[in-house]
């Protein structure tokens, strides 16, 4: 793999070299791509096309191939001796994948010259078409250790409703999705974005953009961002497959003003989908964005996201568990941007997810230097409910910049509907450290809701005129640049916290007394992530 070499220190290079050797199958016992055991729905037959067939001048062609159901001919990528190249005749925006396909492991790169769309999109215009459900569509399987690259910025990987992606990498052989200039040319800068679109998964889960009648009647067809495709249904338990040890690099093409693809977009994706050990790196828009559904994400790294690292709307009720979010020194909007619905704050079902064990490290960057907005920890708005627990927001690293970036806000509640639900106990913050110059911020109209004069700080600390028993064990530190303060060592949670007065303190947490995303003694980011070895702080 071609690396952004200025992002890695020697230790990182050693780890990567070991992973590469294992991925190439040069060491025994490495657990490379050919040994990965894939799990799929029992009704799904995975068409394992990894057996090579003859091709190109009598040489062996290891590229992915399938039998075209319309012509019964074999369609296969071309092999240049190192890489596999797939043109629009193999798969594309106007030529979606309609059969199961396995992308076998190669030591080179699988290069796509068009979008990779899995399954047929159903938009509701043909009354004779029904939306495939729960794996009835084709399955795309990507073997561990593979690198996939797209040549054009407006191409991306889309999994349509009822189809599945099975991308199961390992800690020593992660799967990487990226752009051509990163994987092949090696010219991608450390924070370059829009090299390709990103990953979009459309599910049959619940979104409040549809009515109950539409959801139960099979007529929920919400159009997603990017090129036209549709999502939504009535099955929040559906599985759209597996993402495990997957790194998504340099995505986020702006299709049109205000219509930007994310690192990974979860459109009404169900909780049966398995997402764990996933990284989004250097994205133009959001890192991961949830539009309805109930999918859970476990062990997420969002590094150098220019917009919001974790974004939700439209009735998402899943969770993010153990998430490390670090902004670039000169860019980045919010670690969390949280909405119910943009046009109807009271649309049902309400967004109501849980965020556990988050470490948020904003840069303090401001407009117009920042691409999308002022750096911030979390903003809860537009009627969302939420649970935030066992987390750390820390802006003190910004002091190391030259010139120093002023630390921003940790947590803001913006509007009346969101505040009312918080005051009623439907949202909560527990066992969380807010270490910013402005630990909490009152959004517009908050005072009109808390007629007793309570602020967001009173709500978080449960020390106002009102009673907020759901908010317990929180610590607010308004002087994160104080030399006494110890909350993080790099991005690791410190064994013992110290406040601005130099006093030790402990934040109790339900999860075994652990808060924040990563501890040095249990570094689940090691070996498979990209860029964490040489951070700006």
C-alpha angles and dihedrals in degrees: 000000000000109000137205086243096191088063096062132070120206095272090056091050091053092051091048093048091053091048091049093051090050092047090052090053094239096130125057117241096021095124096232130185097283092058098051114122110219124207120207139159110291090237092056120090109203110217099219103202095172092112106104122236132194117279148147112024095343093302123131114264113209095178125122116274141176141181112257105232092210098052101017088227125132116252116198139169119248121252121217094188094271111028137038117230123201120194130195090274088066098046135330149141090291094032108053122188107261100175135053113278135187120201103210123217117268128170090233129058132283103228120200120199093190138026119293106228116180115207132353120294115234112203100175097249093113111061091200093062121085125195114253113243136215102345099330089124126069123297124225112206120193116193121229118272095026126139118208121190134185122213099208128055094226095055122093147158114269126182109197127212114293092016126103143215119209106192107161112169125167135228089261096038110034122177114243126202113190149129130290096247090055101044100033111019098034091216100118114121120227094259100027114135140184095049087134138350107262137229122313124185119190117199141183093240129125122284126176088223084084130058125239089255092053093047096049093039096054094243099113106120111157114181113234131214119277123026111002114287132138139226142174139086140143105285115094090168096060122126119227091179137262136311111185126162092354124155119200111196136190099351135141112100115191102232091185134343105299093006105097129158119232134219090260123358118198107197108190091323116175131238092248088074111099115222119171138141095019128156131194112195130192102346127176097216128017126339099222121356128189123203104186123308129097106257118148124216119204125193102004127179116196109183125179098351109171096206127024117336096205116023130172141176146145101053105317110170102174130101145241114217122190105000127175111201120182124171126212114260093251103028146039135101119211131346086215128021108181128188140160101205127333097222101028113037091187098048113139137267091040123223105257113161132156125234114196131180098002122167110198119189110179121189100221091236117160138201133299090032092046115073101226110009149321116311113260141159106232135341120194114194150135094057102303124155119210149167118221117183145160092012142137129215112187130170098170094104088071089076089075093064122100109248092024116245113227110242112245136206124315102200133007133181108199117186145029099258093050091046094049091055091048092049090050090056097252091120128043146180117209136176093354133142116217106191109173136114084254105032093180134016131202112229124210117298094012092122091054089059099044099053088171088070097249118154133207087266090055090050095049093045094039090226103117134098089276126065119245106172093168089070109075139155096011122152124205117198115185096182106057092158091062109119090229095060115105117177104128135023099207099313095329120105108245118240091236126025122224124196130213091273090057093250122138117238137178126212109209114223132187092226098077094294092297123135130176126031109278138026124195089234091056108029105173090174094066122113102006108050126085129231102006093113097073110031124170093252 
